[in-house]
Amino acid sequence: MAKNILTEENFEKLHKVIEQYKHIQGPLMPVLNEAQVIFGAIPYEVQKTISEALNIPLAEIYGVVTFYSQFTLEPKGDYLIAVCLGTACYVKGAQKLLDQIVTRLGVKVGETSADGRYSVEATRCIGACGLAPVLTVNNAVYGRLVEGDIQGILEKYSKTAEEVSA
């Protein structure tokens, strides 16, 4: 079940950020960056609020949000699993790794699991070609992978916070 990110508390935080940046030249990018942190995504309702507060056309904001890869329209899972499919990784078997992750988690590429724990993405070169094939889970990088490594990596992120602290 996806959590509600469009809370009154989050919009209050956003309005504080907008106040902080609205008088500087070029406030859109810093406001969008902060909005991404606050909400975990920049859905339509957030874009509309920013548009009205900064007097920037909604279409312009949407264009920026969809152009830059650091922004997302939908919230990502607690664990963002990104498999590099750049040339070096692909040649060394990255597609098989991705297929295994999709099968094990039951989450399609580009989607988030129903419980909000996992998002799976196929990415292009992440600049770690010497470690090919490579995947990342949030900011952790795993390289020189073989299919047998996937189960252990996924198990590491399958524990709940209660299980980890026990």
DSSP file with accessible surface (Angstrom, degrees, kcal/mol):
  #  RESIDUE AA STRUCTURE BP1 BP2  ACC     N-H-->O    O-->H-N    N-H-->O    O-->H-N    TCO  KAPPA ALPHA  PHI   PSI    X-CA   Y-CA   Z-CA
    1    1 A M              0   0  188      0, 0.0     2,-0.1     0, 0.0   112,-0.0   0.000 360.0 360.0 360.0 121.9    0.0    0.0    0.0
    2    2 A A        -     0   0   86      1,-0.1     2,-0.2   114,-0.0   114,-0.1  -0.458 360.0-121.4 -71.7 140.4    1.6    3.3   -1.1
    3    3 A K        -     0   0  145     -2,-0.1     2,-0.6     1,-0.1    -1,-0.1  -0.519  25.9-106.5 -83.2 152.1    1.9    5.9    1.6
    4    4 A N        +     0   0  116     -2,-0.2     3,-0.1     1,-0.2    -1,-0.1  -0.668  37.1 174.1 -79.4 115.9    0.3    9.4    1.2
    5    5 A I        +     0   0   22     -2,-0.6     2,-1.6     1,-0.2    -1,-0.2   0.608  61.9  83.6 -94.3 -15.0    3.0   11.9    0.4
    6    6 A L        +     0   0   50      4,-0.1     2,-0.2     3,-0.1    -1,-0.2  -0.353  64.3 149.6 -90.1  59.6    0.5   14.8   -0.2
    7    7 A T     >  -     0   0   45     -2,-1.6     4,-2.2    -3,-0.1     5,-0.2  -0.538  60.0-118.8 -92.2 158.2    0.1   15.7    3.5
    8    8 A E  H  > S+     0   0  150      1,-0.2     4,-2.3     2,-0.2     5,-0.2   0.894 116.0  56.4 -58.9 -39.9   -0.6   19.2    4.9
    9    9 A E  H  > S+     0   0  121      1,-0.2     4,-2.1     2,-0.2    -1,-0.2   0.916 106.8  48.3 -60.7 -42.9    2.7   18.9    6.8
   10   10 A N  H  > S+     0   0   22      1,-0.2     4,-2.3     2,-0.2    -1,-0.2   0.899 110.6  50.7 -66.6 -39.1    4.7   18.4    3.6
   11   11 A F  H  X S+     0   0   39     -4,-2.2     4,-2.4     2,-0.2    -1,-0.2   0.878 107.8  53.7 -67.5 -32.9    2.9   21.3    1.8
   12   12 A E  H  X S+     0   0   99     -4,-2.3     4,-1.8     2,-0.2    -2,-0.2   0.924 109.3  48.5 -64.0 -42.9    3.8   23.5    4.8
   13   13 A K  H  X S+     0   0   93     -4,-2.1     4,-2.0     1,-0.2    -2,-0.2   0.912 110.5  51.9 -60.9 -42.8    7.5   22.5    4.4
   14   14 A L  H  X S+     0   0    0     -4,-2.3     4,-2.8     1,-0.2    -2,-0.2   0.919 106.5  52.6 -61.8 -43.6    7.2   23.2    0.7
   15   15 A H  H  X S+     0   0   94     -4,-2.4     4,-2.4     1,-0.2    -1,-0.2   0.885 108.0  51.7 -62.3 -35.7    5.8   26.7    1.3
   16   16 A K  H  X S+     0   0  155     -4,-1.8     4,-1.9     2,-0.2    -1,-0.2   0.909 110.6  48.6 -64.8 -41.6    8.8   27.5    3.7
   17   17 A V  H  X S+     0   0   13     -4,-2.0     4,-1.8     2,-0.2    -2,-0.2   0.932 110.2  50.9 -64.0 -44.6   11.2   26.4    0.9
   18   18 A I  H  X S+     0   0    3     -4,-2.8     4,-2.5     1,-0.2     3,-0.2   0.927 109.4  51.0 -60.6 -43.5    9.4   28.5   -1.6
   19   19 A E  H  < S+     0   0  106     -4,-2.4     4,-0.4     1,-0.2    -1,-0.2   0.892 108.9  52.8 -59.8 -39.3    9.6   31.5    0.7
   20   20 A Q  H  < S+     0   0  126     -4,-1.9    -1,-0.2     1,-0.2    -2,-0.2   0.859 123.2  25.9 -63.8 -37.1   13.3   30.9    1.1
   21   21 A Y  H >< S+     0   0   49     -4,-1.8     3,-1.9    -3,-0.2    -2,-0.2   0.585  92.9  91.7-106.5 -13.5   14.1   30.8   -2.6
   22   22 A K  T 3< S+     0   0   79     -4,-2.5    -1,-0.1     1,-0.3    -3,-0.1   0.728  87.5  51.7 -65.9 -18.0   11.4   32.9   -4.3
   23   23 A H  T 3  S+     0   0  154     -4,-0.4    -1,-0.3    -5,-0.2     2,-0.2   0.452  93.9  87.2 -97.9   1.5   13.4   36.2   -4.2
   24   24 A I  S <  S-     0   0   81     -3,-1.9     2,-0.3     1,-0.1    -3,-0.0  -0.625  90.2 -97.8 -95.1 159.4   16.6   34.7   -5.8
   25   25 A Q  S    S+     0   0  198      1,-0.2    -2,-0.1    -2,-0.2    -1,-0.1  -0.578 106.2  12.1 -74.2 133.0   17.2   34.6   -9.5
   26   26 A G  S    S+     0   0   53     -2,-0.3     3,-0.3    -4,-0.1    -1,-0.2   0.959  72.5 165.3  68.4  56.5   16.4   31.2  -10.9
   27   27 A P     >  +     0   0   21      0, 0.0     4,-2.1     0, 0.0     5,-0.2   0.653  51.8  85.6 -78.6 -12.7   14.5   29.7   -7.9
   28   28 A L  H  > S+     0   0   16      1,-0.2     4,-3.0     2,-0.2     5,-0.2   0.913  86.5  47.6 -60.6 -50.9   13.0   26.7   -9.7
   29   29 A M  H  > S+     0   0   61     -3,-0.3     4,-2.7     1,-0.2     5,-0.2   0.943 114.1  45.5 -62.1 -47.1   15.8   24.2   -9.5
   30   30 A P  H  > S+     0   0   35      0, 0.0     4,-2.3     0, 0.0    -1,-0.2   0.916 114.9  49.1 -63.7 -35.8   16.5   24.6   -5.8
   31   31 A V  H  X S+     0   0    0     -4,-2.1     4,-2.7     2,-0.2    -2,-0.2   0.936 112.3  47.8 -66.7 -43.5   12.7   24.5   -5.0
   32   32 A L  H  X S+     0   0    0     -4,-3.0     4,-2.5    -5,-0.2    -1,-0.2   0.911 110.7  51.9 -63.6 -40.6   12.3   21.4   -7.1
   33   33 A N  H  X S+     0   0   67     -4,-2.7     4,-1.6    -5,-0.2    -1,-0.2   0.933 113.2  44.1 -60.8 -45.7   15.3   19.7   -5.4
   34   34 A E  H  X S+     0   0   72     -4,-2.3     4,-2.7    -5,-0.2    -2,-0.2   0.890 111.5  53.8 -66.3 -39.4   13.8   20.5   -2.0
   35   35 A A  H  X S+     0   0    0     -4,-2.7     4,-3.0     1,-0.2     6,-0.5   0.906 105.7  53.9 -61.7 -40.2   10.4   19.4   -3.1
   36   36 A Q  H  X S+     0   0   34     -4,-2.5     4,-1.9     1,-0.2    -1,-0.2   0.908 110.9  46.4 -60.9 -40.0   11.8   16.0   -4.2
   37   37 A V  H  < S+     0   0  116     -4,-1.6    -2,-0.2     2,-0.2    -1,-0.2   0.936 115.8  45.2 -67.7 -44.9   13.3   15.6   -0.8
   38   38 A I  H  < S+     0   0   32     -4,-2.7    -2,-0.2     1,-0.2    -1,-0.2   0.938 128.9  22.8 -65.0 -49.8   10.1   16.5    1.1
   39   39 A F  H  < S-     0   0    5     -4,-3.0    -1,-0.2     2,-0.3    -3,-0.2   0.633  93.1-127.9 -96.0 -19.6    7.7   14.5   -1.0
   40   40 A G  S  < S+     0   0   33     -4,-1.9    36,-0.7    -5,-0.5     2,-0.3   0.485  90.2  29.7  81.0   0.0    9.9   11.8   -2.5
   41   41 A A  S    S-     0   0    0     -6,-0.5    -2,-0.3    34,-0.2    32,-0.2  -0.945  79.6-119.7-171.5 171.4    8.5   12.8   -5.9
   42   42 A I        +     0   0    0     30,-3.2    32,-0.1    -2,-0.3    -6,-0.1  -0.642  40.6 177.1-128.0  74.5    7.1   15.8   -7.7
   43   43 A P    >>  -     0   0   18      0, 0.0     4,-2.3     0, 0.0     3,-0.8  -0.150  48.0 -87.2 -71.7 174.5    3.5   14.9   -8.6
   44   44 A Y  H 3> S+     0   0  127      1,-0.3     4,-2.8     2,-0.2     5,-0.2   0.864 125.3  55.1 -49.6 -47.3    1.0   17.2  -10.3
   45   45 A E  H 3> S+     0   0   90      1,-0.2     4,-1.8     2,-0.2    -1,-0.3   0.870 110.3  46.0 -60.3 -37.5   -0.3   18.8   -7.1
   46   46 A V  H <> S+     0   0    0     -3,-0.8     4,-2.4     2,-0.2    -1,-0.2   0.916 112.3  50.5 -71.1 -43.7    3.3   19.7   -6.0
   47   47 A Q  H  X S+     0   0    5     -4,-2.3     4,-2.8     1,-0.2    -2,-0.2   0.910 109.8  51.6 -59.2 -42.2    4.1   21.2   -9.4
   48   48 A K  H  X S+     0   0   82     -4,-2.8     4,-2.5    -5,-0.2     5,-0.2   0.917 109.0  49.9 -63.0 -43.2    0.9   23.2   -9.4
   49   49 A T  H  X S+     0   0   26     -4,-1.8     4,-2.4    -5,-0.2    -1,-0.2   0.930 113.4  45.8 -61.2 -45.6    1.7   24.6   -5.9
   50   50 A I  H  X S+     0   0    0     -4,-2.4     4,-2.6     2,-0.2     6,-0.3   0.919 111.2  53.8 -64.4 -42.7    5.2   25.6   -7.1
   51   51 A S  H  X>S+     0   0   19     -4,-2.8     5,-1.5    -5,-0.2     4,-1.1   0.934 112.6  42.4 -56.9 -49.5    3.8   27.1  -10.3
   52   52 A E  H  <5S+     0   0  125     -4,-2.5    -1,-0.2     1,-0.2    -2,-0.2   0.904 116.4  47.5 -67.2 -40.8    1.3   29.3   -8.5
   53   53 A A  H  <5S+     0   0   41     -4,-2.4    -2,-0.2    -5,-0.2    -1,-0.2   0.854 122.3  33.2 -72.2 -34.2    3.8   30.4   -5.8
   54   54 A L  H  <5S-     0   0   24     -4,-2.6    -1,-0.2    -5,-0.2    -2,-0.2   0.447 103.2-125.2-100.3  -3.0    6.6   31.2   -8.2
   55   55 A N  T  <5 +     0   0  152     -4,-1.1    -3,-0.2     1,-0.2    -4,-0.1   0.911  62.5 141.3  56.8  46.0    4.4   32.4  -11.0
   56   56 A I      < -     0   0   27     -5,-1.5    -1,-0.2    -6,-0.3    -2,-0.2  -0.967  61.1 -99.8-116.5 133.7    6.1   30.0  -13.4
   57   57 A P    >>  -     0   0   78      0, 0.0     4,-1.8     0, 0.0     3,-0.5  -0.222  24.1-130.5 -55.5 138.3    3.9   28.2  -16.0
   58   58 A L  H 3> S+     0   0   50      1,-0.2     4,-2.9     2,-0.2     5,-0.2   0.878 107.8  58.5 -57.1 -38.0    3.0   24.7  -15.0
   59   59 A A  H 3> S+     0   0   80      1,-0.2     4,-2.2     2,-0.2    -1,-0.2   0.880 104.3  51.0 -62.5 -36.4    4.1   23.4  -18.4
   60   60 A E  H <> S+     0   0  106     -3,-0.5     4,-2.0     2,-0.2    -1,-0.2   0.925 111.2  47.5 -66.6 -43.1    7.6   24.8  -17.8
   61   61 A I  H  X S+     0   0    0     -4,-1.8     4,-2.8     2,-0.2     5,-0.2   0.942 111.5  50.2 -64.4 -45.4    7.8   23.1  -14.4
   62   62 A Y  H  X S+     0   0  120     -4,-2.9     4,-2.6     1,-0.2     5,-0.2   0.913 108.6  53.9 -58.8 -41.7    6.6   19.8  -15.9
   63   63 A G  H  X S+     0   0   33     -4,-2.2     4,-1.3    -5,-0.2    -1,-0.2   0.908 111.2  44.6 -60.1 -41.3    9.2   20.1  -18.7
   64   64 A V  H  X S+     0   0   28     -4,-2.0     4,-2.1     2,-0.2     3,-0.2   0.939 113.1  50.6 -68.8 -45.7   12.0   20.5  -16.1
   65   65 A V  H  < S+     0   0    2     -4,-2.8     6,-0.2     1,-0.2    -2,-0.2   0.892 115.4  42.1 -62.0 -39.6   10.7   17.7  -13.9
   66   66 A T  H  < S+     0   0   71     -4,-2.6    -1,-0.2    -5,-0.2    -2,-0.2   0.695 112.6  54.7 -83.9 -16.6   10.4   15.2  -16.8
   67   67 A F  H  < S+     0   0  155     -4,-1.3     2,-0.4    -3,-0.2    -2,-0.2   0.913  97.5  65.8 -80.3 -45.2   13.7   16.3  -18.4
   68   68 A Y  S >< S-     0   0   98     -4,-2.1     3,-1.5    -5,-0.1    -1,-0.1  -0.669  72.1-146.7 -87.9 129.9   16.1   15.8  -15.4
   69   69 A S  T 3  S+     0   0  123     -2,-0.4    -1,-0.1     1,-0.3    -4,-0.0   0.675  92.0  69.9 -70.9 -16.1   16.5   12.2  -14.2
   70   70 A Q  T 3  S+     0   0   90      2,-0.0     2,-0.3     0, 0.0    -1,-0.3   0.689  91.9  73.1 -75.4 -13.4   16.9   13.2  -10.5
   71   71 A F    <   -     0   0   12     -3,-1.5     2,-0.3    -6,-0.2   -38,-0.1  -0.739  63.8-171.6 -99.7 150.1   13.2   14.1  -10.5
   72   72 A T        -     0   0   23     -2,-0.3   -30,-3.2     1,-0.1     4,-0.1  -0.987  25.9-150.2-140.0 146.5   10.3   11.7  -10.5
   73   73 A L  S    S+     0   0   57     -2,-0.3   -29,-0.1   -32,-0.2    -1,-0.1   0.695  88.9  48.4 -84.1 -24.7    6.6   12.0  -10.8
   74   74 A E  S    S-     0   0  135    -31,-0.1    -1,-0.1   -32,-0.1   -32,-0.1  -0.932  95.9-102.7-118.2 142.3    5.9    8.9   -8.7
   75   75 A P        -     0   0   44      0, 0.0     2,-0.2     0, 0.0   -34,-0.2  -0.311  35.7-134.1 -61.2 143.6    7.4    8.1   -5.3
   76   76 A K        -     0   0   66    -36,-0.7     4,-0.1     1,-0.2    36,-0.1  -0.568  26.5 -95.7 -92.6 162.9   10.1    5.5   -5.4
   77   77 A G        -     0   0   11      2,-0.2    40,-0.3    -2,-0.2    41,-0.2  -0.142  38.2 -99.2 -70.2 171.2   10.4    2.6   -3.0
   78   78 A D  S    S+     0   0   83     38,-1.8     2,-0.5     1,-0.2    40,-0.2   0.840 119.2  42.9 -58.7 -33.8   12.4    2.5    0.2
   79   79 A Y  E    S-a  118   0A  58     38,-2.9    40,-2.4    37,-0.1     2,-0.8  -0.959  75.1-161.4-119.1 113.5   15.0    0.6   -1.9
   80   80 A L  E     -a  119   0A  46     -2,-0.5    58,-2.4    38,-0.2     2,-0.7  -0.852   8.9-164.8 -95.1 110.1   15.7    1.8   -5.4
   81   81 A I  E     -aB 120 137A   2     38,-3.3    40,-2.7    -2,-0.8     2,-0.5  -0.883   8.7-177.5 -99.6 116.0   17.4   -1.0   -7.3
   82   82 A A  E     -aB 121 136A   8     54,-2.6    54,-2.6    -2,-0.7     2,-0.5  -0.969  10.1-161.6-120.4 120.9   19.0    0.2  -10.5
   83   83 A V  E     -aB 122 135A   0     38,-2.6    40,-2.7    -2,-0.5     2,-0.4  -0.884  20.8-128.8-102.9 124.8   20.7   -2.2  -12.9
   84   84 A C  E     +a  123   0A   4     50,-2.2    50,-0.2    -2,-0.5    40,-0.2  -0.581  25.2 179.4 -74.5 127.4   23.1   -0.7  -15.3
   85   85 A L        +     0   0   18     38,-3.3    39,-0.2    -2,-0.4    -1,-0.1   0.028  33.9 135.4-114.6  23.8   22.4   -1.8  -18.9
   86   86 A G  S  > S-     0   0    9     38,-0.1     4,-3.3    37,-0.1     5,-0.3  -0.166  75.4 -89.2 -61.4 168.4   25.2    0.3  -20.4
   87   87 A T  H  > S+     0   0  119      1,-0.2     4,-2.7     2,-0.2     5,-0.2   0.901 125.2  45.4 -52.6 -52.1   27.3   -1.5  -23.0
   88   88 A A  H  > S+     0   0   36      1,-0.2     4,-1.5     2,-0.2    -1,-0.2   0.928 118.3  43.3 -62.1 -44.0   29.9   -3.0  -20.7
   89   89 A C  H  4>S+     0   0    4      2,-0.2     5,-2.2     1,-0.2    -1,-0.2   0.914 113.8  50.8 -68.1 -41.6   27.4   -4.2  -18.2
   90   90 A Y  H ><5S+     0   0  132     -4,-3.3     3,-1.8     1,-0.2     5,-0.4   0.940 109.1  50.4 -61.7 -46.3   25.0   -5.5  -20.8
   91   91 A V  H 3<5S+     0   0  115     -4,-2.7    -1,-0.2    -5,-0.3    -2,-0.2   0.847 109.2  53.4 -61.3 -32.0   27.8   -7.5  -22.5
   92   92 A K  T 3<5S-     0   0  133     -4,-1.5    -1,-0.3    -5,-0.2    -2,-0.2   0.238 131.4 -86.3 -92.7  14.6   28.7   -9.0  -19.2
   93   93 A G  T <>5S+     0   0   25     -3,-1.8     4,-1.4    -5,-0.1     3,-0.5   0.657  76.4 142.6 102.2  17.5   25.2  -10.2  -18.4
   94   94 A A  H  ><S+     0   0    0     -5,-2.2     4,-2.7     1,-0.2     5,-0.2   0.854  71.7  60.7 -61.6 -33.4   23.4   -7.4  -16.7
   95   95 A Q  H  > S+     0   0   61     -5,-0.4     4,-2.9     1,-0.2    -1,-0.2   0.911 102.9  51.5 -62.6 -38.9   20.1   -8.2  -18.4
   96   96 A K  H  > S+     0   0  126     -3,-0.5     4,-2.0     2,-0.2    -1,-0.2   0.890 109.9  50.2 -63.8 -37.0   20.1  -11.6  -16.8
   97   97 A L  H  X S+     0   0    2     -4,-1.4     4,-2.3     2,-0.2    -2,-0.2   0.937 111.6  47.7 -64.6 -45.6   20.6  -10.0  -13.4
   98   98 A L  H  X S+     0   0    4     -4,-2.7     4,-2.7     1,-0.2     5,-0.2   0.925 110.1  52.2 -61.8 -44.6   17.7   -7.6  -14.1
   99   99 A D  H  X S+     0   0   82     -4,-2.9     4,-2.3     1,-0.2    -1,-0.2   0.900 109.7  49.8 -59.0 -40.4   15.4  -10.4  -15.2
  100  100 A Q  H  X S+     0   0   34     -4,-2.0     4,-2.9     2,-0.2    -1,-0.2   0.914 110.4  49.4 -66.7 -40.6   16.2  -12.3  -12.0
  101  101 A I  H  X S+     0   0    1     -4,-2.3     4,-2.7     2,-0.2     5,-0.3   0.938 111.2  49.4 -63.2 -46.4   15.5   -9.2   -9.8
  102  102 A V  H  X>S+     0   0   36     -4,-2.7     4,-1.9     1,-0.2     5,-0.8   0.924 114.4  45.6 -59.1 -44.5   12.2   -8.6  -11.6
  103  103 A T  H  <5S+     0   0  115     -4,-2.3    -2,-0.2    -5,-0.2    -1,-0.2   0.946 114.7  46.2 -65.9 -47.5   11.2  -12.3  -11.1
  104  104 A R  H  <5S+     0   0  125     -4,-2.9    -2,-0.2     1,-0.2    -1,-0.2   0.877 122.6  34.5 -65.5 -39.8   12.2  -12.5   -7.5
  105  105 A L  H  <5S-     0   0   40     -4,-2.7    -1,-0.2    -5,-0.2    -2,-0.2   0.666  96.5-133.7 -89.7 -19.8   10.6   -9.2   -6.4
  106  106 A G  T  <5 +     0   0   69     -4,-1.9     2,-0.5    -5,-0.3    -3,-0.2   0.830  63.9 128.5  69.3  30.0    7.6   -9.4   -8.7
  107  107 A V      < -     0   0    5     -5,-0.8    -1,-0.2    -6,-0.3    -2,-0.2  -0.982  54.8-133.5-122.0 126.0    8.1   -5.8   -9.7
  108  108 A K    >   -     0   0  139     -2,-0.5     3,-2.1     1,-0.1    12,-0.4  -0.399  39.0 -85.1 -74.6 155.8    8.3   -4.7  -13.3
  109  109 A V  T 3  S+     0   0   69      1,-0.3    12,-0.2    -2,-0.1    -1,-0.1  -0.354 118.5  22.1 -59.5 133.1   11.1   -2.3  -14.5
  110  110 A G  T 3  S+     0   0   52     10,-3.5    -1,-0.3     1,-0.3     2,-0.2   0.451 108.8 100.6  87.3   2.1   10.1    1.2  -13.8
  111  111 A E    <   -     0   0  100     -3,-2.1     9,-1.8     9,-0.4     2,-0.4  -0.728  63.8-131.9-118.8 167.9    7.6    0.3  -11.1
  112  112 A T  B     -C  119   0A  49     -2,-0.2     7,-0.3     7,-0.2    -4,-0.1  -0.927  33.5-104.3-117.1 141.4    7.4    0.2   -7.4
  113  113 A S    >   -     0   0   19      5,-3.2     3,-2.1    -2,-0.4    -6,-0.1  -0.227  32.6-111.6 -62.2 154.0    6.2   -2.7   -5.3
  114  114 A A  T 3  S+     0   0   85      1,-0.3    -1,-0.1     2,-0.1    -7,-0.0   0.817 118.8  53.6 -58.7 -31.2    2.7   -2.5   -3.8
  115  115 A D  T 3  S-     0   0   87   -113,-0.1    -1,-0.3     1,-0.1    -2,-0.1   0.500 111.7-121.0 -84.7  -1.3    4.1   -2.3   -0.3
  116  116 A G  S <  S+     0   0   19     -3,-2.1   -38,-1.8     2,-0.2    -2,-0.1   0.569  82.5 112.2  76.8  10.3    6.4    0.7   -1.3
  117  117 A R  S    S+     0   0   43    -40,-0.3   -38,-2.9     1,-0.2     2,-0.4   0.863  71.0  36.1 -83.3 -38.5    9.6   -1.2   -0.4
  118  118 A Y  E     -a   79   0A  24    -40,-0.2    -5,-3.2   -41,-0.2     2,-0.4  -0.955  49.4-178.1-127.1 138.2   11.2   -1.7   -3.8
  119  119 A S  E     -aC  80 112A   2    -40,-2.4   -38,-3.3    -2,-0.4     2,-0.4  -0.978  16.7-155.5-123.0 142.5   11.5    0.2   -7.1
  120  120 A V  E     +a   81   0A   0     -9,-1.8   -10,-3.5   -12,-0.4    -9,-0.4  -0.977  15.6 174.5-122.6 130.2   13.4   -1.4  -10.0
  121  121 A E  E     -a   82   0A  51    -40,-2.7   -38,-2.6    -2,-0.4     2,-0.5  -0.978  27.3-141.8-133.5 148.5   15.0    0.6  -12.8
  122  122 A A  E     -a   83   0A  40     -2,-0.3     2,-0.3   -40,-0.2   -38,-0.2  -0.940  33.3-173.4-102.6 125.6   17.1   -0.2  -15.8
  123  123 A T  E     -a   84   0A  31    -40,-2.7   -38,-3.3    -2,-0.5     2,-0.1  -0.735  21.3-121.7-116.3 167.7   19.7    2.6  -16.2
  124  124 A R  S    S-     0   0  173     -2,-0.3   -38,-0.1     1,-0.2    -1,-0.1  -0.375  71.0 -28.2 -93.9-174.8   22.3    3.5  -18.7
  125  125 A C        -     0   0   77      1,-0.2    -1,-0.2    -2,-0.1   -38,-0.0   0.068  48.4-173.1 -43.4 128.2   26.0    3.8  -17.9
  126  126 A I        -     0   0   73     -3,-0.1    -1,-0.2     8,-0.0    -2,-0.0   0.303  51.7-104.8-105.0   6.1   26.7    4.8  -14.3
  127  127 A G  S    S+     0   0   66      1,-0.1     3,-0.1     2,-0.0    -2,-0.1   0.729  95.0 105.8  83.4  22.4   30.4    5.2  -14.9
  128  128 A A    >   +     0   0   24      1,-0.1     3,-2.3     2,-0.1     4,-0.1  -0.227  30.1 142.7-123.5  43.7   31.6    2.0  -13.2
  129  129 A C  G >   +     0   0   65      1,-0.3     3,-1.7     2,-0.2    -1,-0.1   0.809  65.9  63.6 -59.0 -30.9   32.4    0.0  -16.4
  130  130 A G  G 3  S+     0   0   61      1,-0.3    -1,-0.3    -3,-0.1    -2,-0.1   0.676 104.7  48.3 -67.1 -16.2   35.5   -1.6  -14.7
  131  131 A L  G <  S-     0   0   59     -3,-2.3    13,-4.5    12,-0.0    14,-0.4   0.238  97.9-171.0-103.7   9.6   33.1   -3.2  -12.3
  132  132 A A    <   +     0   0    5     -3,-1.7   -43,-0.1    11,-0.2     2,-0.1  -0.169  60.8  43.9 -57.4 143.0   30.6   -4.5  -14.9
  133  133 A P  S    S+     0   0    7      0, 0.0    12,-1.7     0, 0.0     2,-0.3   0.600  85.4 173.9 -79.9 149.5   28.0   -5.7  -14.5
  134  134 A V        +     0   0    1    -50,-0.2   -50,-2.2     9,-0.2     2,-0.3  -0.907  16.5 176.6-125.4 145.6   26.9   -3.2  -11.8
  135  135 A L  E     -BD  83 142A   2      7,-2.3     7,-3.0    -2,-0.3     2,-0.4  -0.965  14.8-148.1-138.9 158.5   23.8   -2.5   -9.9
  136  136 A T  E     -BD  82 141A  26    -54,-2.6   -54,-2.6    -2,-0.3     2,-0.5  -0.948   7.0-160.8-123.1 148.3   23.0    0.0   -7.2
  137  137 A V  E >  S-BD  81 140A   2      3,-2.2     3,-2.6    -2,-0.4   -56,-0.2  -0.974  76.6 -50.5-124.3 110.0   20.6   -0.2   -4.2
  138  138 A N  T 3  S-     0   0   72    -58,-2.4   -56,-0.1    -2,-0.5   -59,-0.1  -0.419 125.4 -21.9  53.8-116.4   20.1    3.4   -3.1
  139  139 A N  T 3  S+     0   0  163     -2,-0.2     2,-0.4    -3,-0.1    -1,-0.3   0.432 114.0 105.0-101.6   2.6   23.7    4.6   -2.8
  140  140 A A  E <   -D  137   0A  35     -3,-2.6    -3,-2.2     2,-0.0     2,-0.5  -0.697  58.8-150.2 -85.9 132.4   25.3    1.2   -2.4
  141  141 A V  E     -D  136   0A  80     -2,-0.4     2,-0.5    -5,-0.2    -5,-0.2  -0.882  10.1-169.3-106.9 132.4   27.2   -0.1   -5.5
  142  142 A Y  E     +D  135   0A  41     -7,-3.0    -7,-2.3    -2,-0.5     2,-0.2  -0.986  16.5 178.2-121.1 123.8   27.6   -3.8   -6.3
  143  143 A G        +     0   0   29     -2,-0.5   -11,-0.2    -9,-0.2    -9,-0.2  -0.760  50.2  31.8-127.3 170.6   30.0   -4.8   -9.0
  144  144 A R  S    S+     0   0  171    -13,-4.5    -1,-0.2    -2,-0.2   -12,-0.2   0.903  83.2 178.2  52.7  46.6   31.4   -7.7  -10.9
  145  145 A L        -     0   0   13    -12,-1.7     2,-0.3   -14,-0.4    -1,-0.2  -0.464  23.9-168.3 -84.5 152.0   28.1   -9.5  -10.3
  146  146 A V    >>  -     0   0   90     -2,-0.2     3,-2.3   -50,-0.0     4,-0.5  -0.865  43.1 -98.6-126.9 164.4   27.0  -13.0  -11.3
  147  147 A E  T >4 S+     0   0   94     -2,-0.3     3,-1.3     1,-0.3     4,-0.5   0.845 120.2  63.0 -54.2 -35.1   23.5  -14.3  -11.1
  148  148 A G  T 3> S+     0   0   67      1,-0.2     4,-0.5     2,-0.1    -1,-0.3   0.667  94.3  62.9 -65.6 -16.3   24.3  -16.1   -7.9
  149  149 A D  H <> S+     0   0   65     -3,-2.3     4,-1.9     1,-0.2    -1,-0.2   0.727  85.1  75.8 -78.7 -23.0   24.9  -12.8   -6.1
  150  150 A I  H <X S+     0   0    1     -3,-1.3     4,-2.8    -4,-0.5     5,-0.3   0.909  88.8  54.3 -62.6 -44.7   21.4  -11.5   -6.6
  151  151 A Q  H  > S+     0   0   90     -4,-0.5     4,-2.6     1,-0.2    -1,-0.2   0.934 110.4  47.0 -57.0 -46.1   19.7  -13.6   -3.9
  152  152 A G  H  X S+     0   0   43     -4,-0.5     4,-1.8     2,-0.2    -1,-0.2   0.896 112.2  49.9 -64.2 -39.6   22.1  -12.4   -1.2
  153  153 A I  H  X S+     0   0   16     -4,-1.9     4,-1.0     2,-0.2    -2,-0.2   0.948 113.0  46.0 -64.9 -46.6   21.8   -8.8   -2.2
  154  154 A L  H >< S+     0   0   17     -4,-2.8     3,-0.6     1,-0.2     4,-0.4   0.894 109.4  55.1 -65.0 -37.3   18.0   -8.9   -2.1
  155  155 A E  H >X S+     0   0   95     -4,-2.6     3,-1.2    -5,-0.3     4,-0.7   0.875 100.5  60.5 -62.7 -35.8   18.0  -10.7    1.2
  156  156 A K  H 3< S+     0   0  126     -4,-1.8     3,-0.3     1,-0.3    -1,-0.2   0.853 112.4  38.1 -58.9 -34.0   20.1   -7.9    2.7
  157  157 A Y  T << S+     0   0   26     -4,-1.0    -1,-0.3    -3,-0.6    -2,-0.2   0.331 100.5  76.1-101.9   8.4   17.3   -5.5    1.9
  158  158 A S  T <4 S+     0   0   56     -3,-1.2    -1,-0.2    -4,-0.4    -2,-0.2   0.651  70.9  99.8 -93.6 -13.6   14.4   -7.8    2.7
  159  159 A K  S  < S-     0   0  101     -4,-0.7     2,-0.1    -3,-0.3    -3,-0.0  -0.451  72.1-127.3 -73.4 142.4   14.7   -7.4    6.5
  160  160 A T     >  -     0   0   45     -2,-0.1     4,-2.1     1,-0.1     3,-0.2  -0.410  28.9-103.8 -79.7 165.9   12.4   -5.0    8.2
  161  161 A A  H  > S+     0   0   74      1,-0.2     4,-2.0     2,-0.2     5,-0.2   0.872 123.4  55.1 -58.4 -36.0   13.8   -2.4   10.6
  162  162 A E  H  > S+     0   0  135      1,-0.2     4,-0.8     2,-0.2    -1,-0.2   0.905 107.5  48.6 -65.3 -40.4   12.6   -4.5   13.5
  163  163 A E  H  4 S+     0   0  111     -3,-0.2     3,-0.3     1,-0.2    -2,-0.2   0.881 110.3  51.6 -68.2 -36.5   14.6   -7.5   12.3
  164  164 A V  H  < S+     0   0  103     -4,-2.1    -1,-0.2     1,-0.2    -2,-0.2   0.906 112.0  45.2 -67.6 -41.0   17.7   -5.5   11.7
  165  165 A S  H  <        0   0  101     -4,-2.0    -1,-0.2    -5,-0.2    -2,-0.2   0.615 360.0 360.0 -80.9  -9.8   17.7   -4.0   15.2
  166  166 A A     <        0   0  117     -4,-0.8    -3,-0.0    -3,-0.3    -4,-0.0  -0.276 360.0 360.0 -76.0 360.0   17.0   -7.4   16.9
